[in-house]
Amino acid sequence: MRATVEAAARADIKTLTLYAFSAANWRRPTAEITALMRLFGQYLFTETRRCVEQSIRLNVIGRRDRLGDNLLRSIEQSERLTAGGERMLLRIAVDYSSQYSILQAARRAAADADLTAEQFHRLLHEADHCAHPAGEVDLLIRTGSERRLSDFMLWESAFAELHFSECLWPDFDEQRLRSALEDFKRPPAALRRLERQDSLVPPAGGAYNSRRELRRSRRPHS
């Protein structure tokens, strides 16, 4: 985890979100859950200082009502100590479920008939305890043999590019991260087709908003 965080910071990634513990993981054996929570607490204890030194802001997203008091205090302390970090926003998803977050945001938005997508995104931030605004996901990396999103940032990943790596998470290193970033930088076939059409079709009306989105910089920010 440390290697990936430091490599992402060197690659000028502005927001990195890591999936540490999903809401579905509560179905694991109690002893395993206890060990995972202990590991997370140890990570906060050992890595908070490194985040401060490297100007990395730490934010834990997800539910907090089911976490232990000691872990909650560690989370709040780490977020407070790293609040001045400007180099990168590191978000760690703990007891996180995108479906739950969307449902909570929808309940808050139920009375607003004129709600915009941007406003709904802000409600998601509130549901997830996001201390700092984070934009849409540009690149989503999934390690291991799985080919699914596993309830991770479903709203924010609507236009994300997906990169699947066969290696397991403990083996994911800076070289593999850079390989994923290089794949992201290559224009997809759809983008190349749209660019060829630019000289033939005048960009008029909302139908071409997606083209403008596709032509944005190929460097991922999140």
N, C-alpha and C positions, 0 to 999 in steps of 0.2 A: 504493500500500500504506500509506504513512504517513497519507494522508487518511482511509482507511477505519479504521485503528487508532485515530486520534484521535477520529473521529466516534463509533465504538463506545464509547470511554471516556466521552465526553460523554453518550451515551445510557444510561449506567449498565449496560452489558453487563459481566457479571462474567468471562466466558470467551469469547475469540474465537480460533477455530482457522482458519488459512489454509492452503490446499493449495498448496505451492510447487513440489514436485517429487515425482511419483509413482514407484513402483518400475518402472512400465512405461516411464517416460521414459528409462531407460537404453538403450532401443532407438533413440533419436534419434542423429543423426550426432555423432561424437566432438567436433567443433569446437563444436557447439551446446551439448553437455553442459558442456564446459569453460567456455564463456561464461556459462552459467547458474550454475554453481558459483562463478565469479568474482563475479558480480553478488550472489549470496547472501552471500559473504564481505564484500563492500563494504557491503552492507546492515547486517550485524552491526556492522561497524566504525563506521559513521556513526550508527546508530540506537540503539545501546546506551545512550549518554549521554542521549538523549531519553527512553528508557524509564525510566531512573533518575530523571530530573527529574519525570516524570509518574507515578511510583510504579506502573509497569507491569512485571509480572514476565514474563520471556521464557523459553520452554521449547521446544526443538526436539524433535519427536516423530518416530518412525520408526526405521528401521535406522541403525546407525552404523558397521557393520563394512565398508561399501563406500565410505565417505567418506575424503577425503585427510586426512593428519595435520594440516596447517595449518588446514583448515576445522574439524576436530574441536577443536583448541585454541581457535579463535575461538568455537565454540559453547559450550564449557565455560566460557570466560571471561565471555561475555555472560550465561549462566545464573547464574554466581556473582555478578556485579556487580549483577544485577537481582533477586536472590533476596528482597530485602526489600520488593518492590513489592506493595501491597495493593489498589490501585485496580482493576486488571484483570489477568487471566492471559492473556497472548498466546502462543498455541501455533502454531508454524510446522511444518507436516508436510513433511519432507524424506526422500527415499527411503522413502516411506510406501506401504504396501499393507494395507488392512483385512483382506483374506483372509489374508495372511501373519501379521498380528498375532493373528487369531483362531486360526489353526493353532498358533502358538507357545504361546498361552495354553492351548489344549486339550491340548497335549502336557504342559504343566506340571500340568494338572488331572487327567490320566488316572488317577491312583491314588486320587483322592478321589471316592467314590461319592455323598457327601452335599453336594457343592459347590452353593452358592447362586448366584443371578445376581449378587448384590453381590460375592461372592468372585471370580467369574469376571471381573467388571469390573476388580477390582484386579489380576488377573493380566494383563489387557490393558494396564493402566497400566505394569506392569513390562516387558512386551514392547515397549512403545512409548517407554520411557525418560521416562515422565511424572514430572516432579519434584514435581508437586502434584496432588492428586485433582481430577478434573473430572467433573461429572455427565453425564447424558444430554444429547444435543443437543435443544434446543427448536426452533430454526429453522435450516434449511439453505438457503443461497442459492447458486444456480448461475447464472453469467453466460454470455453468448453464446447460441448457438442450440441447445446440447445439452440433452437432457432425460433425463439419466442420472446416477447417483451416482458412476460412475467409481472404484469400489473405495475410497470415502471414508467412513470411520467407520460401517460397516454395522451393527455391534452397537449403537453409541451412538445411532444415528439411527432406531431401531426405531419410535419414536413422534414423530419430528420432523415439523414442518410444512415443506413444500417450497415455495420461492419461486424462480421462474425469471424472470430478467431478460434481455431481448433484447440489451442493451448489452454490449459486450466489456469484459473486466476493466479495461483501462487507463482506460475512460470511467466506471467505477463510482465515484460520488461520494457525498457525504453526503446529498444529496437523495434519491438512489435507495435508500440504506440506510434512511433514515427512511420511505420509501414501503413498503419491505419490512416494517419494524417495525409500521407502521400496519396493514398487511394481517394481520399476526400477531395484533394486538390484537383484531381483529374476531372474535367467536365464530363458529365454523363451524356449518353447518346441523345436524350431528350433535349438537353441544353444545346447541343451542337445543331440539332435539327431546327430549333427555334431561332438560333443565331443566323442560320442560313436563310430563314424566312424573313428576317428583319428587312432586307432590301426589297422584298416583294410585297409585304403586307404592312400598311401603315398602322402604327400602334395607337388605335383610337378606342376609347371606352374601357370599361372594367374587364373585358374579356382578356386583356393582355397584361393584367396585373401579375399573373403568375410568371410571365416572361421576365418582367423586371425583377421579380424575386430570384429567379434562376440565374440572372446575370450578376448577382451580388458577388462580393469577394469570396473566393473559395477557401479562405482561411477560417476554420471553425473557431467560434468564441465560446462555445459551450458543448 
